[in-house]
Amino acid sequence: MHALDLERSVTSRKAAAFCLVLPLFLLGLFVARPAAAQDSKVCLTCHGQTDLSTTDSSGAEHSLYIRAAQLDSSSHASLSCVDCHAALAGVDEGGHDTPVPQVDCST
């Protein structure tokens, strides 16, 4: 095989590999985006409603409402909800099942 033919063969393989890898890379950017982009806005879709609540086993009702303005001015403002509620990472506007594991702020 001549040097020119060898060079063309290597270039052709590199081009083929690039053509396979680039679409997969771009697809990965879009597919991974919903989980990575999840922020408190997703959670506030439901938890921003004043009437959202749950009833415990003793019959006591507990509000699950979160005031967005209060959250934004709290020590939690720089955090996403899933930073602490890690079990809910990737949940979309469709919601989640209850009960949600309790958060341990000491870790």
C-alpha positions as CSV (number, residue, x, y, z in Angstrom):
1,M,0.0,0.0,0.0
2,H,1.4,3.4,-0.9
3,A,1.8,6.2,1.6
4,L,-0.9,8.2,-0.1
5,D,-3.4,5.4,0.0
6,L,-2.5,4.7,3.7
7,E,-3.1,8.4,4.5
8,R,-6.5,8.4,2.7
9,S,-7.5,5.2,4.6
10,V,-6.6,6.8,8.0
11,T,-8.4,10.0,7.1
12,S,-11.4,8.1,5.9
13,R,-11.6,6.1,9.2
14,K,-11.3,9.3,11.2
15,A,-14.1,11.0,9.2
16,A,-16.3,7.9,9.7
17,A,-15.6,7.8,13.4
18,F,-16.4,11.6,13.7
19,C,-19.7,11.1,11.8
20,L,-20.7,8.4,14.2
21,V,-19.6,10.2,17.4
22,L,-20.9,13.7,16.7
23,P,-24.6,12.7,16.4
24,L,-24.4,10.6,19.6
25,F,-22.7,13.5,21.4
26,L,-25.4,15.9,20.3
27,L,-28.2,13.4,21.2
28,G,-26.7,13.1,24.7
29,L,-26.8,16.8,25.2
30,F,-30.6,16.9,24.5
31,V,-31.5,13.6,26.2
32,A,-29.6,14.4,29.5
33,R,-31.0,17.9,29.6
34,P,-34.3,17.4,31.5
35,A,-32.7,15.8,34.5
36,A,-29.8,18.2,34.5
37,A,-32.0,21.2,34.1
38,Q,-34.4,20.3,36.8
39,D,-34.7,23.1,39.2
40,S,-37.1,24.4,41.8
41,K,-39.5,25.7,39.1
42,V,-40.4,22.1,38.3
43,C,-41.2,21.4,42.0
44,L,-43.1,24.6,42.4
45,T,-45.5,23.5,39.6
46,C,-47.3,21.7,42.4
47,H,-45.7,22.9,45.6
48,G,-46.5,26.5,44.6
49,Q,-50.2,25.8,45.0
50,T,-51.6,26.9,48.4
51,D,-54.0,24.0,48.7
52,L,-51.3,21.2,48.3
53,S,-51.3,19.1,51.4
54,T,-51.0,15.6,52.8
55,T,-52.7,13.8,55.7
56,D,-50.6,11.7,58.0
57,S,-51.6,8.4,59.6
58,S,-53.1,10.1,62.6
59,G,-55.4,12.2,60.3
60,A,-53.5,15.5,60.8
61,E,-53.2,17.6,57.6
62,H,-49.8,19.1,56.7
63,S,-49.3,21.8,54.0
64,L,-46.8,21.0,51.3
65,Y,-47.0,24.6,49.9
66,I,-43.8,26.4,49.3
67,R,-43.8,30.2,48.9
68,A,-41.4,30.9,46.0
69,A,-40.5,34.4,47.2
70,Q,-39.7,33.1,50.7
71,L,-37.6,30.3,49.2
72,D,-35.7,32.7,47.0
73,S,-34.8,34.9,50.0
74,S,-33.8,32.0,52.2
75,S,-30.5,30.1,52.8
76,H,-31.9,27.6,50.3
77,A,-32.0,30.1,47.4
78,S,-28.8,28.8,45.8
79,L,-30.0,25.2,46.0
80,S,-32.2,23.2,43.8
81,C,-34.9,21.1,45.6
82,V,-33.1,17.9,44.4
83,D,-29.9,19.0,46.0
84,C,-31.5,17.9,49.3
85,H,-34.4,15.7,48.0
86,A,-32.0,13.6,45.9
87,A,-34.5,10.7,45.5
88,L,-36.6,13.0,43.3
89,A,-33.8,13.9,40.8
90,G,-35.2,13.5,37.3
91,V,-38.9,13.9,38.3
92,D,-40.8,16.1,35.9
93,E,-44.0,18.1,36.0
94,G,-45.9,14.8,36.2
95,G,-45.1,14.7,39.9
96,H,-43.9,11.9,42.2
97,D,-45.2,9.3,44.6
98,T,-45.4,9.9,48.3
99,P,-44.0,9.5,50.8
100,V,-40.8,11.3,50.0
101,P,-37.8,10.3,52.1
102,Q,-37.1,12.8,54.9
103,V,-34.2,15.2,54.3
104,D,-31.2,15.0,56.7
105,C,-29.7,18.5,56.7
106,S,-26.7,17.4,58.8
107,T,-25.1,15.6,55.9
